[in-house]
Amino acid sequence: MERQRYDVVIVGGGAAGLSGALALARARRSVLVIDAGEPRNAPASHVHNYLGRESTPPGELLAIGRNEAAGYGAEIVAGRVASAERLPGAEDAGFRVVTDDGRSVEARRLLVTTGLVDELPPVPGLAERWGREVLHCPYCHGHEVADRPIGVLATGPLAVHQALMWRQWSDDVTLFLHTGPEPSAEEYEELAARDVAVVDGEVAGLEIADDRFAGVRLASGRVVPREALVVQARFTARSAVLESLGLTPVAQEMAGTVVGTYIPSDPTGATEVPGVWAAGNVTRLTEQVVGAAAAGLMAAGALNGDLITEDTRLAVAARRA
């Protein structure tokens, strides 16, 4: 850290954080990005649906972003932020950010882009294949497994919806009921109409052959050959830093089912704590990489505008003094 106080400290150096850093640095703000180096999409081989960067490896995209932001003067350091607090005094006193190794730095404003953690169902082997053949988002991975035998692991009431969605990418989809609820008669009819097979019984693990996912192993011992397996991960926001500032994560529901937690913010990323913005998956659980980058830019613009208002107020006060 080259200085003790910055206009903006950004916690998290993924697409949202680096996008915000780039915009703020171009706005001639002093910017520090503190990144723990745990991108959510690290297990994936490529980023998709990012116009102009389609199929770029995630690590390469981040390297490009770091170079672009640093080229305009943003400072990017490795580290894990343990907490943040408002400095005593006036509301515009700013914030103190403390890393887990005891370093501290001050900021006039904060942008938190710490993302989320995908919590997988407790089935042996899922974590090891996550982002390879164990998937959750058809728009991220559907094209890469198109026309292959796909399984959908039911752990909640959204499984039928998942199976019908993935049917768009393959005509060989099997829904494994596992621990999910029994489909309704209407859902069974929908699955049958789309030629989605349904398999009863709990899933005990995955079959791996030559370091490739080869099938789903049921508790009965039966193995159903598959080449990809779709799961419903729970999306849990990495919200510890925001919680240290007094913010509380809330549950997000889909079709009446809790799918994760997030920190609420307004459309610009402003949180309920004045001077603190959030962007990316920590506040929008379903955001893809390109959306997270856009959210980082949006937050940076709003944040810079807030600083301009403060700069003007301070200048007027000094002129009158």
C-alpha positions, 0 to 999 in steps of 0.5 A: 500500500503506497499511501495511508488514505485513498479516495476509494478502497475496493475489497475484492478484485474480480470483474466487478472490483476491477471494472470499478477500479478502472473507471475510478482510476480514469476519473483520477481517483486514488484507488486501492484494490485488495484482493484475496485471490479466490474468484468464484469462477476459478474452476471454470475453463472459460468465461462465456457471454462476455461480448468481446471476450468470449471463451477467455480463461477466467485467470486471463480475463482478470490479468487483463483487467488488473493491467488495464486498471493499473495502467491508469494508476489503480493500486492492486495488492494481495490480501484478505480484508478482515473488517472495516469500520467508520472513522470517528468524527463527521460522516465524511471522515471515511473508513478504516479497512483492516486486513487479516495480517494487521495492515490498515488503510483509510478510505473516503469511500468503500466498494465491496465486491467480494462475490459469493460462495457456491455451497454444493449438495453433500454428495461425494465427488461433486466438489472435485468436478465442480466447474468441469462436468458438475454445473449449474448455469446453462448459459455459462456451460450449456453450449459446451455440453450440448447434445450430451447425456445430462443429469439433473440432481434434485435437492429442492423444488426447482429441480423440475424447472432445471431439467426442463431448462437444460432440455433446451441443450440436449434431448438426453436429460435425466432427472435424479430425484435424490432428496428432492420432492416428488414432482406433481402430476402436472410436472410429471406430464411436463417432463414426459412431454419433453422426454426427460427421464426420471430416476428414483433413489438417492445418489451416492456418488459419481463414477469417474473414468480416466479423470472424466465424469462417466455416470451417477452412482445410486445408493442401490449400486446402479450406475446411470451413464452421464457426461454432465451433472447439473446441481442447485448450489446455494449462493452464499454472499461473502458478506463478512466485511459488509457485516462488520459495517452493520449490514445484514445479509438477507435470504433470496428466494426463487419460487418460494425456495431460499437459494442463497443470501445477499446484501441489499443495495440500490440499482447503483450499488449503494448500501444502507451505510452511507459511503459504502457501495457493493457490486457483483455477486455479493449483492446480485446472486445471479449476475454473470461475469459481464453483469458483474463488470457492468455493476462495478462500473455503475457503482464507480460512477455513482461513487465518484459522483458522491465524492464530487459532491463532497469535494464541492461542499468542502471547497465552498466551506474553505472559500467561505472560511 
